[in-house]
Amino acid sequence: MDLILCHTTADFDALGAAVGLTRLLAGSKIVLTAGAHPPVRDFLALYRDEYQLIERRSVNPKKIRSLTVVDTQYRDRLGKAAEWLDLPHLEEIIVYDHHLEQHSDIPATKLHIAPVGATTTVIVEELQKQQIPLSTAEATAMALGIHVDTGSLTYDHTTPRDALALAWLMQQGANLSVVAEYVEPGLSPQLQQLLAEALDNLQYFCIRGSTLAWVTLVTDSYVPGLSSLASELMELTEIDALLLANKYSVGEEDSRLTVIGRSRIGGVNLNQIFQPFGGGGHSQATSLNLRGVNCQEILNQLLEGLKAQIPYPPTARDLMSSPVRTIRPDTTIEEAQRILLRYGHSGLSVVDAQGKLLGIISRRDIDIALHHGFSHAPVKGYMTINLKTISPDTTLPEIESFMVTYDIGRLPVLENGQLVGIVTRTDVLRELHQQNDNERGRGRERGTEGEDDVEIPTLGELRDRLNPKLWELLTKASAQAKQRGWHLYLVGGAVRDLLLAKEASGSLLIQDIDLVVDGFHKAADVGAGVELAKALQQLYPAARLEIHGAFQTAALLWHKDPELDSLWVDIATARTEFYPYPAANPEVEASSIRQDLYRRDFTINALALRLTPPRAGKLLDFFGGLLDLQAKQIRVLHANSFIEDPTRIYRGVRFAVRFGFKIEPQTEEYIRYAINSGVYDRTTKENNKTPALQTRLKAEIKHILEATYWQAALELLGDLGALQCIHPSLKTLDEELLRQLRLLERCLRKFDAEQTLLTHWQMRLEAIIAHLVPEYRAKVAKNLQLQEDSIERLEKLAQAQAEITDALPTCQLKSQVVKLLRSYDLPMLILVALHSSRAIRKILWHYLTVWANIQPILNGNDLKKLGYKPGPQYRQMLDDLLAATLDGEIRDRTQAEKFLAQHYPQ
């Protein structure tokens, strides 16, 4: 006998999932372990005969073969049927559920836990996959399960998967009039009376911008349908969270307590609060049942847990851009426009000599002044002076209210009369949108394989992924920043790699960490990164401190540390940048974390994780980086990004190949436009220094050519035409160059498998440069600032190739070949081989593999023992011995001594 168990007081989701499973598990029966919700009970009074339902008391435990549990992971929610879980002869126990972050105490052999709005959705997807049709009654019961548990697709935990599942059930014939009847059955007379009592006795508490309410209802017996009452209270009062307690008795001495929890506060997880008391459910809807406890004590503990979880609302300090770009009132309209264009702002704050805010001038104000020909007029004649301002501690709801009430697009932030930041309407909308994304992005399916979605992990989950010692370092850095009143962020690739890590292994040791200090609202100057680095070095004396750059960034370096290995931690103050001309080094200025992220290359690298409280663990994603991680694509932040910095093309290709991502189509268009525009060639001719086409390009090429995926990356660069960044004539990765690179790999494996003789990435780059016509080779090598030996080798390659190609065919003896070739080092011979005919390569290969390894039979010590006096003639004698050996004239020691006696008599 195969049984499907619904939890006690079964709801429509449990029933719908169970009904669907009877089609997946042919012959299985449904057991309602202990009653049902009133609407479910009423529904079954009419439709019970349509489903495979049996009574618990009719089950013979000895005949149970398997158990499938739906919509719960706790055995105590199965009533007396929980005893069946311990039957020794059970072949299988399967659990289907959609409540995440629960620690199941059911000894399941299979778990199917999905981040969807209803358990029924998981079953529908499997029915679709197996193409199993449903009857109207079955489709109706399952549609009710999804409707009720998702609020007809309106609850926050609803997913697109629920909507698709519901659409399929409609195709299967779900009766919508029946669904409508039972989705909103209305409150029973008893619940209506309790609703009035609850409204009269509801207690409220406001904390961090959220309103909590709680009430205790005392009844003579258990009241079914309290969850409907809780939902009605939430709708009528518009509170943010509710704890509804019902105290009642069973018999004279057995007191019971039921608590229903509801929340719509982002960041609050009721399931975590209720779990220690044996409750469970969703993050926003949960319940518990206890017996023989102090009602008020339990309610107080739940309230404290709820209060502790309510997040601090974002404040202006968190949202604002800082420092603010300001101008003086006498600045001309023309100069103000230039500043707007340079920094991409939509308005500028006007301050006096003491930094006091006088007004704001918008882009529209400037455009109007220019239209009327007042480019040389001062901005004070056009700025807005009746300003609404806020403080750094103004909360997001208050900021929203200001903007809506006064229709203001930007609010200056003043502290002690000084302008410390500005909050724009875009900042507010972005924050609200991200809060929604964060709530929907947490959690993913357990018990299944092949899921590639990138989740938004909690701070605890991130901690569990990282090496503990690295997490300890980040914690100490956060504490040091917090002491100084600064915000500290983990930014860039480290955040990307943390999000891509799929398991909480506690072993991820990222070798390259970027930290950004954002604290201008607390008077952090451009040296904040250095100050923080120095403070950390006091805690980690084994780390070497490097301070570099005009902007005062700092780095801490560990070398083969037993705990942190070779770790590099860069620490900087938030900054912005602009490029004076294409391929130049950027000029940087102090700025905010948002602008710091905006200056980065790709969206997946423009993510930041806040490390300092009160919003530690907050993921900053202003540009859709998380969505691009999920879509597995590389998307650039700015249209002109590749024109300003061609090394971003190489980085984009490197990331695409490394992670198996694709380059987003618009980004690919930007790449091709930048390459085909000729801007790199023009800027090289017009400027003495173009670091992005010299040292920085070399660094990116090195990253690619020393990676295991170098060939795939080169092929993608070739497809994009990006090898022209090395030299304009290198338009594609043609078949001849590919052949040469494959031959090079064969040589490297044969002659330097341990990578002790040659620098392999450099040899690959030399092979690419050698593919150019001879006159360009040394110039390109110098431009990329390769080592002197590389430059010299490429400069002399054409001459060496000509000498070897001309001389080798004339060599009749092996000794002549060796004498010719031993004047060239191994890298030169390899490069010559790449450009030579098969016949020449064959001779070079024999030389490198065999003849170059043959030694004279006698050495200098032997000559001395034979009575020859040490001197310059030793070299000639040994060379002649080697030649005779190579040519087969001598084969052993006796013949060697005879040879010497004949040619060098004493």
C-alpha positions in Angstrom: 0.0 0.0 0.0 1.3 3.4 -1.0 0.0 6.3 1.1 0.1 10.1 0.6 -0.1 11.9 3.9 -1.6 15.4 4.4 -0.7 17.3 7.5 -3.1 17.9 10.3 -5.9 20.4 9.5 -5.1 20.0 5.8 -5.4 23.1 3.6 -6.1 23.2 -0.1 -2.4 23.1 -1.1 -1.9 19.9 0.8 -5.1 18.4 -0.7 -4.2 19.6 -4.2 -0.7 18.2 -4.0 -2.0 14.9 -2.7 -4.5 14.7 -5.5 -1.9 15.3 -8.2 0.4 12.7 -6.6 -2.3 10.0 -7.0 -1.8 10.4 -10.7 2.0 10.3 -10.5 2.0 7.4 -8.0 -0.6 5.0 -9.6 -2.6 3.2 -7.0 -1.7 5.4 -4.1 -4.2 6.6 -1.5 -4.6 9.9 0.3 -4.9 10.0 4.1 -6.1 13.2 5.9 -4.1 12.6 9.1 -6.3 14.8 11.4 -9.0 16.9 9.9 -9.0 19.8 7.5 -9.5 23.6 7.2 -13.2 24.5 7.2 -13.2 25.4 3.5 -11.5 22.1 2.6 -13.9 20.2 4.8 -16.9 21.9 3.0 -15.3 21.2 -0.4 -14.8 17.5 0.4 -18.4 17.2 1.7 -19.4 17.5 -2.0 -16.4 16.2 -3.9 -14.8 13.5 -1.7 -15.8 10.6 -4.0 -13.8 12.2 -6.8 -10.5 11.5 -5.0 -8.6 8.5 -3.7 -9.2 9.3 0.0 -9.2 6.7 2.8 -9.6 7.0 6.6 -6.5 6.7 8.8 -8.3 4.1 10.9 -8.8 1.9 7.9 -5.1 1.5 7.3 -3.2 -1.7 8.2 0.3 -0.5 9.0 1.8 -3.9 8.1 0.7 -3.4 4.5 2.2 0.1 4.0 5.0 -0.1 1.4 5.8 3.6 1.0 4.8 7.0 2.4 4.7 10.4 0.6 4.3 13.5 2.8 3.0 16.7 1.3 3.2 20.3 2.4 5.2 19.7 5.6 8.6 18.5 6.8 7.7 17.8 10.5 6.4 14.5 11.8 4.4 16.1 14.6 2.2 17.7 11.9 1.1 14.2 10.9 -0.7 13.4 14.1 -0.8 9.7 15.0 0.1 8.8 11.4 3.7 9.9 12.3 4.1 6.5 13.9 4.1 5.0 10.4 7.4 6.8 9.6 9.2 4.4 11.9 7.9 1.1 10.4 10.9 -1.1 9.6 9.6 -2.5 6.4 9.0 0.8 4.6 10.7 0.9 1.2 10.5 4.6 0.6 9.6 7.9 2.3 9.2 10.9 0.0 8.6 14.6 1.0 7.2 17.3 -1.3 7.1 20.8 0.2 7.7 24.4 -0.6 8.7 25.7 2.8 12.4 26.6 2.6 14.9 26.8 5.4 13.2 24.1 7.5 15.2 21.3 9.1 13.1 18.2 8.5 12.8 15.5 11.1 11.2 13.1 8.7 13.6 10.3 7.7 13.0 10.9 4.0 14.7 8.9 1.2 13.8 11.6 -1.3 13.2 15.4 -0.8 11.6 17.6 -3.3 11.6 21.2 -1.8 11.1 24.0 -4.3 11.1 27.8 -3.9 7.5 28.2 -5.2 4.3 29.6 -3.9 2.5 26.2 -3.5 3.6 22.6 -3.1 1.0 21.8 -5.8 3.1 23.7 -8.3 5.9 21.1 -7.9 3.4 18.3 -8.6 1.9 20.0 -11.6 5.4 20.5 -13.2 6.0 16.7 -12.9 2.6 15.9 -14.4 3.4 18.2 -17.3 6.8 16.6 -17.8 5.2 13.1 -17.9 2.3 14.4 -20.0 -0.3 12.9 -17.6 -3.8 14.4 -18.2 -6.2 15.3 -15.3 -9.9 15.1 -14.8 -11.9 18.3 -14.1 -12.2 17.4 -10.4 -8.5 16.8 -10.1 -7.5 20.0 -11.9 -10.0 22.0 -9.8 -8.6 20.7 -6.5 -5.1 21.4 -7.6 -6.0 24.9 -8.9 -7.5 25.6 -5.5 -4.2 24.6 -3.9 -2.3 27.2 -5.9 -4.9 29.9 -5.6 -5.2 29.7 -1.9 -1.5 29.4 -1.1 -0.5 32.3 -3.4 -3.4 34.6 -2.8 -4.4 34.0 -6.4 -0.9 34.9 -7.5 -0.6 38.1 -5.4 1.5 37.0 -2.4 5.1 38.0 -2.4 6.4 34.4 -2.4 4.5 33.7 -5.7 6.7 32.8 -8.6 6.3 32.6 -12.4 6.3 28.8 -12.0 3.0 29.0 -10.0 1.3 31.1 -12.7 2.4 28.6 -15.4 1.2 25.7 -13.4 -2.2 27.4 -12.8 -2.5 28.1 -16.6 -1.9 24.4 -17.3 -4.6 23.4 -14.8 -7.0 25.7 -16.5 -6.2 23.9 -19.8 -7.0 20.6 -18.0 -10.4 21.9 -17.3 -10.3 23.4 -13.7 -13.7 24.7 -12.8 -13.2 28.4 -12.1 -16.6 28.9 -10.6 -15.8 26.3 -8.0 -12.4 27.8 -7.4 -14.0 31.2 -6.9 -16.5 29.8 -4.4 -13.9 28.2 -2.1 -11.0 30.7 -2.5 -12.9 33.4 -0.6 -15.6 31.6 1.4 -16.0 34.5 3.9 -15.7 34.3 7.6 -18.0 32.0 9.6 -20.3 33.6 12.3 -17.8 32.5 15.0 -14.8 34.0 13.1 -16.8 37.3 12.5 -17.4 37.6 16.2 -13.7 36.9 16.9 -12.7 39.5 14.3 -14.7 42.2 16.2 -13.1 41.1 19.4 -9.6 41.1 17.9 -10.1 44.6 16.4 -11.1 45.9 19.9 -8.1 44.3 21.6 -5.4 44.6 19.0 -2.2 46.0 20.5 0.3 47.9 18.3 4.0 48.7 18.4 6.0 50.7 15.9 9.7 49.9 15.4 12.1 51.0 12.6 9.2 52.3 10.5 7.2 49.0 10.7 3.9 48.5 12.6 3.5 45.3 14.6 0.3 44.1 16.1 -0.7 41.2 18.4 -3.8 39.9 20.1 -4.8 36.9 22.2 -8.2 35.4 21.8 -9.5 33.0 24.5 -12.1 30.5 23.4 -13.7 27.4 24.9 -12.4 25.1 22.2 -10.3 24.9 19.0 -11.4 27.4 16.4 -10.9 26.3 12.7 -10.1 28.9 10.1 -7.9 31.2 12.3 -5.6 31.8 9.3 -8.5 33.4 7.4 -9.1 35.6 10.4 -5.4 36.6 10.5 -5.5 37.5 6.8 -8.6 39.6 7.3 -7.0 41.5 10.2 -4.0 42.3 8.0 -6.2 43.7 5.3 -8.4 45.7 7.6 -5.7 47.3 9.7 -2.9 47.6 7.0 -0.4 46.6 9.7 3.0 45.2 8.7 3.1 42.1 10.9 0.7 40.3 13.1 0.8 37.6 15.9 -2.7 36.1 16.5 -2.8 33.9 19.5 -5.7 31.6 20.4 -5.8 30.1 23.9 -8.3 27.3 24.4 -8.9 24.1 26.4 -9.3 20.4 25.6 -10.9 18.9 28.6 -10.7 20.4 32.1 -6.9 20.6 32.5 -5.4 20.4 29.0 -4.7 24.0 27.8 -3.7 24.6 24.2 -2.2 27.5 22.3 -2.3 28.3 18.6 -0.3 31.2 17.2 -0.7 32.5 13.6 2.0 34.7 12.2 1.7 37.0 9.2 4.2 39.6 7.9 4.8 41.7 4.8 8.1 43.2 6.1 11.0 42.5 3.8 13.9 40.8 5.6 11.6 39.2 8.3 11.5 35.4 8.3 8.6 34.2 10.6 9.6 30.6 9.9 12.9 31.1 11.7 11.1 32.8 14.7 8.5 30.0 15.0 10.8 27.0 14.4 12.4 26.9 17.9 8.9 26.4 19.3 8.0 23.6 16.9 6.1 25.8 14.4 6.7 26.2 10.7 5.5 27.6 7.4 6.7 30.4 5.1 8.9 33.4 5.8 5.7 35.5 5.8 3.0 33.1 7.0 3.5 30.5 9.7 1.9 28.9 12.7 2.5 26.8 15.8 0.5 24.7 18.2 1.6 24.1 21.8 0.0 22.6 24.9 0.5 23.3 28.6 2.5 26.5 28.1 2.3 30.1 29.4 0.5 31.9 26.6 1.9 35.4 27.4 5.4 34.1 27.9 5.4 32.4 24.5 3.8 35.5 22.8 6.5 37.8 24.4 9.3 35.6 23.1 7.8 35.5 19.6 7.4 39.3 19.7 11.0 39.8 20.8 12.2 37.5 17.9 10.1 39.5 15.5 11.4 42.8 16.7 15.0 41.6 16.4 14.4 40.7 12.8 12.8 43.9 11.6 15.5 45.5 9.4 16.7 49.0 9.8 15.1 51.0 7.0 17.5 52.6 4.6 18.3 56.2 5.5 19.5 59.1 3.4 23.0 58.2 4.5 22.6 54.8 2.8 21.0 56.2 -0.4 22.8 59.4 -1.0 25.6 60.2 -3.4 28.5 61.7 -1.6 30.5 63.9 -1.9 28.2 66.1 -3.9 29.5 67.8 -7.0 29.1 71.5 -6.2 29.7 74.8 -8.0 29.8 78.4 -6.9 27.0 80.9 -7.7 29.2 82.8 -10.1 30.0 79.7 -12.2 28.9 80.3 -15.8 26.1 78.3 -17.4 28.6 77.1 -20.0 31.0 75.8 -17.3 28.1 74.2 -15.4 27.1 72.3 -18.6 30.6 71.1 -19.1 30.7 69.7 -15.5 27.3 68.0 -16.0 28.6 66.3 -19.2 31.9 65.3 -17.6 30.2 63.6 -14.6 26.9 62.5 -16.1 24.8 64.3 -13.5 21.3 65.7 -14.0 21.8 68.7 -11.7 24.4 70.5 -9.6 24.3 71.9 -6.1 25.3 75.6 -5.7 27.2 76.5 -2.5 29.0 79.5 -1.1 32.6 79.7 0.0 31.8 78.1 3.4 30.0 75.2 1.8 26.6 76.4 2.7 23.9 75.3 0.2 22.4 78.1 -1.7 20.4 76.4 -4.5 20.3 73.7 -7.1 20.5 74.1 -10.9 19.1 71.2 -13.1 20.1 70.2 -16.6 16.7 71.6 -17.7 17.6 75.0 -16.2 20.9 75.0 -18.0 19.4 73.9 -21.3 16.9 76.8 -21.2 19.6 79.3 -20.4 21.7 78.1 -23.3 18.7 78.2 -25.6 18.3 81.9 -24.9 22.0 82.6 -25.4 23.1 83.1 -21.8 26.0 80.7 -21.8 28.2 83.2 -20.0 25.6 84.2 -17.4 26.2 83.0 -13.8 24.1 80.1 -12.5 22.8 82.1 -9.6 20.3 83.7 -11.9 18.8 80.3 -12.9 19.1 78.1 -9.8 16.2 77.0 -7.6 16.6 78.5 -4.1 13.4 77.3 -2.3 14.8 73.9 -1.3 13.5 71.0 0.7 16.3 69.3 2.6 16.7 66.2 4.7 19.2 64.9 7.2 21.4 61.8 6.9 19.1 59.9 9.3 15.9 60.6 7.3 14.4 57.2 6.5 13.3 55.8 3.1 9.6 56.1 3.9 10.1 59.7 4.9 12.1 60.4 1.8 9.3 58.8 -0.4 6.7 61.0 1.3 8.8 64.2 0.7 9.2 63.4 -3.0 5.5 62.5 -3.5 4.1 65.4 -1.5 6.3 68.1 -3.1 7.0 66.4 -6.4 10.8 66.8 -5.9 13.3 64.8 -7.9 16.3 65.4 -5.7 16.8 66.1 -2.0 20.0 67.6 -0.6 21.2 66.0 2.6 22.5 68.4 5.3 24.4 67.7 8.4 25.2 70.5 10.8 24.3 72.9 8.0 26.8 71.4 5.6 25.9 69.6 2.3 27.0 66.0 2.7 25.0 64.2 0.0 22.1 64.2 -2.3 19.3 61.6 -2.8 17.5 61.4 -6.1 14.3 59.9 -7.2 16.3 57.2 -9.1 18.0 56.3 -5.8 14.7 55.7 -4.1 13.2 53.7 -7.0 16.3 51.6 -7.3 16.3 50.8 -3.5 12.6 49.8 -3.6 13.1 47.6 -6.6 16.1 45.9 -5.1 14.3 45.2 -1.9 11.7 43.3 -3.9 14.3 41.4 -5.9 16.1 40.5 -2.7 13.0 39.0 -1.1 12.1 37.1 -4.3 15.7 35.9 -4.9 16.4 34.2 -1.6 16.3 30.5 -1.6 16.3 27.8 -4.3 15.1 24.3 -4.7 16.6 21.5 -2.6 16.6 17.9 -3.5 16.9 18.4 -7.2 19.8 18.6 -9.6 20.6 20.9 -12.5 19.5 24.2 -11.0 21.6 27.1 -12.2 19.8 30.0 -10.7 21.9 32.4 -8.7 20.3 33.0 -5.4 20.7 36.1 -3.1 22.2 34.5 0.0 22.0 35.8 3.5 25.1 37.0 5.3 25.2 33.8 7.2 25.1 31.8 4.0 28.0 33.8 2.5 30.0 33.3 5.7 29.4 29.5 5.4 30.8 29.6 1.8 34.1 31.3 2.7 37.2 30.0 4.3 36.7 30.8 8.1 40.1 32.7 8.3 39.1 34.9 5.4 35.7 35.6 6.9 37.5 36.5 10.2 39.7 39.0 8.2 36.6 40.6 6.7 34.9 40.8 10.1 37.9 42.5 11.6 38.1 45.0 8.7 34.4 45.7 9.2 34.9 46.4 12.9 37.8 48.8 12.1 35.7 50.7 9.6 32.7 50.8 12.0 34.9 52.3 14.7 35.7 55.2 12.4 32.0 55.6 11.3 32.6 54.4 7.8 30.8 51.9 5.6 32.9 49.1 4.2 32.1 47.1 1.2 33.4 43.9 -0.5 33.2 44.7 -4.2 33.8 43.3 -7.6 35.0 39.8 -8.5 35.0 38.5 -4.9 31.2 39.2 -4.6 30.7 37.6 -8.0 32.6 34.5 -7.0 30.7 34.3 -3.7 27.4 34.4 -5.5 28.5 31.8 -8.0 29.7 29.4 -5.3 26.9 26.9 -5.0 27.7 25.2 -1.8 28.3 26.3 1.8 31.6 24.4 1.9 33.4 26.8 4.1 36.4 26.3 1.8 36.3 29.2 -0.7 39.5 31.1 -0.3 39.4 34.0 -2.8 42.9 35.2 -3.6 42.1 38.7 -4.7 39.9 40.8 -2.5 38.8 44.4 -3.1 37.4 46.5 -0.2 36.0 50.0 -0.6 35.5 52.5 2.2 32.6 54.8 1.7 32.4 57.4 4.5 32.5 61.0 3.3 29.4 61.6 5.5 31.8 60.9 8.4 34.7 63.0 7.1 36.7 60.1 5.5 39.2 61.6 3.2 41.0 60.0 0.3 43.4 58.3 2.7 40.8 56.3 4.4 41.8 53.1 2.5 45.4 53.6 3.7 44.3 54.2 7.3 42.2 51.1 7.3 45.0 49.0 5.8 47.4 50.2 8.4 45.0 49.3 11.2 44.6 45.8 9.7 48.3 45.3 9.4 48.5 45.9 13.2 46.3 42.8 13.5 48.0 40.9 10.8 51.8 41.7 11.1 52.6 38.9 8.6 51.0 40.9 5.8 53.1 43.3 3.7 51.6 46.8 3.3 52.0 48.6 0.0 50.8 52.1 -0.5 50.5 53.1 -4.1 49.0 55.6 -6.5 48.3 59.3 -6.2 44.9 58.4 -4.9 46.3 56.7 -1.8 45.1 53.2 -2.3 46.7 50.4 -0.2 47.2 46.7 -0.4 47.9 44.0 2.1 49.8 41.0 0.8 50.3 37.6 2.3 52.8 35.2 0.7 52.2 31.4 1.2 50.6 32.1 4.6 49.6 28.8 6.3 46.0 30.1 6.7 45.4 32.7 4.0 47.9 31.4 1.4 48.9 34.1 -1.1 46.2 36.6 -0.5 46.0 40.1 -1.9 43.6 42.6 -0.3 43.2 46.0 -2.1 41.6 48.8 0.1 40.5 52.1 -1.4 38.2 54.9 -0.7 35.1 55.1 -3.0 36.0 57.1 -6.1 34.8 58.0 -9.6 36.9 58.3 -12.7 37.0 59.7 -16.2 39.3 59.2 -19.2 41.0 62.3 -20.6 41.4 60.4 -24.0 40.9 56.8 -25.2 43.3 54.2 -23.8 44.7 56.7 -21.2 45.0 56.0 -17.5 41.8 57.3 -15.8 41.8 60.3 -13.6 40.1 59.6 -10.3 38.2 61.6 -7.7 36.7 60.9 -4.4 33.1 59.8 -4.6 30.4 57.4 -3.2 30.1 53.6 -3.4 27.4 54.0 -6.1 29.7 56.0 -8.4 32.6 53.7 -7.5 30.6 50.8 -8.8 29.5 52.8 -11.8 33.1 53.2 -13.0 33.6 49.4 -13.2 33.6 47.3 -16.4 30.8 44.8 -16.4 27.6 44.4 -14.4 28.7 41.1 -12.8 31.7 43.0 -11.4 29.7 46.0 -10.3 28.3 44.2 -7.3 29.0 45.2 -3.7 28.3 43.5 -0.4 28.1 45.7 2.7 30.2 44.4 5.6 29.3 47.0 8.3 26.1 47.1 10.3 23.3 48.0 10.6 22.8 46.7 7.1 25.5 44.1 6.9 24.9 41.6 4.2 23.1 44.0 1.9 23.9 43.3 -1.7 24.2 46.5 -3.8 23.3 45.8 -7.4 22.6 49.0 -9.2 23.1 47.7 -12.7 21.4 44.3 -12.9 24.5 42.2 -12.3 22.6 39.5 -10.5 20.2 39.1 -13.4 23.2 38.8 -15.7 24.8 36.2 -13.5 21.5 34.2 -13.7 21.4 34.7 -17.5 25.1 33.8 -17.7 26.0 36.8 -19.8 28.7 39.5 -19.8 27.1 43.0 -20.1 29.1 46.2 -20.1 28.0 49.2 -18.1 28.6 52.0 -20.6 28.4 52.4 -24.3 31.8 54.1 -24.5 33.5 51.7 -22.1 35.6 49.9 -24.8 36.5 53.1 -26.5 37.9 54.4 -23.2 39.6 51.2 -22.2 40.3 48.4 -24.7 41.5 46.1 -22.0 37.9 45.7 -21.0 37.4 43.7 -24.2 40.0 41.2 -23.1 38.6 41.1 -19.6 35.1 40.5 -21.0 36.3 37.7 -23.1 38.3 36.2 -20.2 35.2 36.2 -18.0 33.0 34.8 -20.7 35.3 31.8 -21.4 36.2 31.2 -17.7 32.6 31.1 -16.5 31.0 29.7 -19.7 29.0 32.9 -20.2 28.0 34.6 -23.5 28.7 38.2 -24.4 25.4 40.0 -24.4 24.5 41.1 -28.0 24.6 44.9 -27.3 27.9 44.5 -25.6 29.3 42.6 -28.6 28.1 45.5 -30.8 29.9 48.0 -28.6 33.1 45.9 -28.9 33.0 45.6 -32.7 32.2 49.3 -33.0 35.2 50.3 -30.8 37.5 48.0 -32.8 36.3 49.0 -36.2 36.2 52.8 -35.5 40.0 53.0 -35.7 40.1 54.9 -32.4 42.9 52.9 -31.0 45.2 53.5 -33.9 44.4 57.2 -33.9 44.9 57.6 -30.2 48.3 55.8 -30.4 49.5 58.3 -33.0 48.2 61.3 -31.1 49.4 60.4 -27.6 52.8 59.3 -26.3 51.3 57.2 -23.5 48.4 54.8 -24.1 48.6 52.4 -21.0 45.4 50.5 -22.0 47.2 49.5 -25.2 50.5 48.9 -23.5 51.1 47.8 -19.9 47.5 47.2 -19.0 46.8 45.3 -22.2 49.9 43.1 -21.6 48.6 42.3 -18.1 45.2 41.2 -19.6 46.9 39.1 -22.3 49.0 37.5 -19.6 45.9 36.6 -17.6 44.4 34.9 -20.7 47.5 33.2 -22.0 48.5 31.6 -18.6 44.9 30.2 -18.1 43.9 26.7 -19.1 41.2 28.2 -21.4 43.7 30.4 -23.3 42.9 28.9 -26.7 39.2 29.3 -26.5 39.7 32.9 -25.3 42.0 33.7 -28.2 39.5 32.2 -30.7 36.8 34.5 -29.2 39.1 37.5 -29.4 39.8 36.6 -33.0 36.1 36.3 -33.8 35.5 39.8 -32.4 38.5 41.2 -34.3 40.0 42.2 -30.9 43.5 41.0 -31.7 43.9 44.3 -33.6 44.5 45.9 -30.2 47.9 44.1 -30.3 48.5 45.4 -33.8 46.0 46.6 -36.5 47.2 44.0 -39.0 46.3 41.2 -36.7 42.7 41.1 -37.8 41.8 37.5 -37.2 43.1 34.3 -35.6 43.7 32.6 -39.0 44.4 28.9 -39.6 48.1 29.4 -40.0 48.4 31.2 -36.6 46.3 28.5 -35.0 48.6 25.8 -36.5 51.6 27.6 -35.2 50.1 27.8 -31.7 49.2 24.1 -31.7 52.8 23.3 -32.7 54.0 25.6 -29.9 52.0 23.7 -27.3 53.5 20.4 -28.6 57.0 21.9 -28.1 56.2 23.3 -24.7 54.9 19.9 -23.5 57.9 18.1 -24.9 60.7 20.4 -23.8 59.4 22.1 -20.7 56.5 20.1 -19.2 57.4 21.3 -15.7 57.5 24.9 -16.8 61.0 25.5 -15.4 62.8 26.6 -18.6 60.3 28.8 -20.4 57.6 31.3 -19.5 54.7 29.6 -21.3 52.3 32.6 -21.5 55.1 34.7 -22.9 56.1 32.1 -25.5 52.4 32.1 -26.7 52.5 35.9 -26.9 55.8 35.9 -28.8 54.3 33.3 -31.2 51.3 35.7 -31.8 53.6 38.7 -32.3 55.9 36.6 -34.6 52.9 36.1 -36.9 53.2 39.8 -37.8 55.5 40.9 -40.6 59.1 41.3 -39.3 59.2 45.1 -39.3 56.3 45.2 -36.7 57.5 42.5 -34.3 60.0 44.4 -32.1 57.8 47.5 -32.1 54.8 45.6 -30.8 57.0 43.8 -28.2 58.4 47.2 -27.0 54.9 48.7 -26.9 53.7 45.9 -24.7 56.9 46.4 -22.6 58.0 42.8 -22.8 61.3 41.7 -21.3 64.5 42.6 -23.2 65.2 39.0 -24.2 61.8 38.7 -25.8 62.2 42.0 -27.7 65.6 41.0 -28.9 64.4 37.5 -29.9 61.5 38.9 -32.0 63.8 41.5 -33.5 66.3 38.9 -34.7 63.8 36.2 -35.5 63.7 36.9 -39.3 67.5 36.9 -39.5 67.8 33.7 -37.5 65.1 32.0 -39.6 66.9 33.0 -42.8 70.3 31.8 -41.6 68.9 28.4 -40.5 66.7 28.0 -43.5 69.7 28.7 -45.9 72.3 26.7 -43.9 70.6 23.6 -42.8 70.1 22.0 -46.3 73.9 22.3 -46.8 74.8 20.4 -43.7 75.8 16.9 -44.6 76.8 15.7 -41.1 75.0 15.7 -37.8 77.9 17.6 -36.2 77.4 20.4 -38.8 73.7 20.7 -37.8 74.6 20.8 -34.1 77.3 23.4 -34.6 74.8 25.6 -36.5 71.9 25.3 -34.1 73.6 25.4 -30.8 74.3 29.1 -31.2 70.5 29.7 -30.8 68.6 29.3 -27.5 65.6 27.1 -27.1 62.9 29.9 -27.4 64.4 31.1 -30.7 64.6 27.6 -32.2 60.9 27.0 -31.3 59.9 30.3 -32.9 61.9 29.4 -36.0 60.3 26.0 -36.1 56.8 27.5 -36.1 57.6 29.5 -39.3 59.6 26.8 -41.1 58.8 24.1 -43.6 58.1 20.5 -42.6 61.6 19.4 -43.7 63.3 22.1 -41.6 61.0 21.4 -38.6 62.0 17.7 -38.8 65.7 18.5 -38.5 65.0 21.0 -35.7 63.0 18.4 -33.8 65.7 15.8 -34.1 68.2 18.3 -32.9 66.2 19.3 -29.9 65.1 15.8 -28.9 68.2 13.8 -29.7 71.4 15.5 -31.0 71.4 18.4 -28.5 71.4 15.9 -25.7 74.5 13.9 -26.9 77.6 14.7 -24.8 81.3 13.9 -25.6 82.4 10.5 -24.3 85.2 12.2 -22.4 85.1 15.4 -20.2 87.6 17.9 -18.9 88.6 15.7 -16.0 89.3 12.8 -18.4 91.5 15.1 -20.5 93.4 16.1 -17.4 94.0 12.4 -16.4 95.2 11.7 -19.8 97.9 14.3 -19.2 96.6 17.3 -21.2 97.2 20.6 -19.5 94.1 22.7 -18.8 93.6 25.6 -21.2 91.6 27.1 -24.1 92.3 24.0 -26.2 90.0 21.9 -23.9 87.0 23.5 -25.5 88.2 22.7 -29.0 89.1 19.2 -28.0 85.7 18.5 -26.5 83.9 20.0 -29.5 85.9 17.8 -31.9 85.1 14.7 -29.7 81.4 15.6 -29.8 81.5 16.1 -33.6 83.2 12.7 -34.0 80.7 11.1 -31.7 77.7 12.6 -33.5 79.1 11.5 -36.9 79.8 8.0 -35.7 83.6 8.1 -35.9 84.0 7.2 -32.2 81.6 5.0 -30.1 83.5 4.2 -26.9 86.2 5.5 -24.6 89.0 3.6 -26.3 88.2 5.1 -29.7 87.9 8.5 -28.0 91.4 8.3 -26.5 92.7 7.1 -29.9 91.1 10.1 -31.6 92.8 12.5 -29.2 96.2 10.8 -29.6 95.8 11.2 -33.3 94.6 14.7 -33.5 96.2 16.1 -30.3 99.5 14.3 -29.8 101.3 15.2 -26.5 
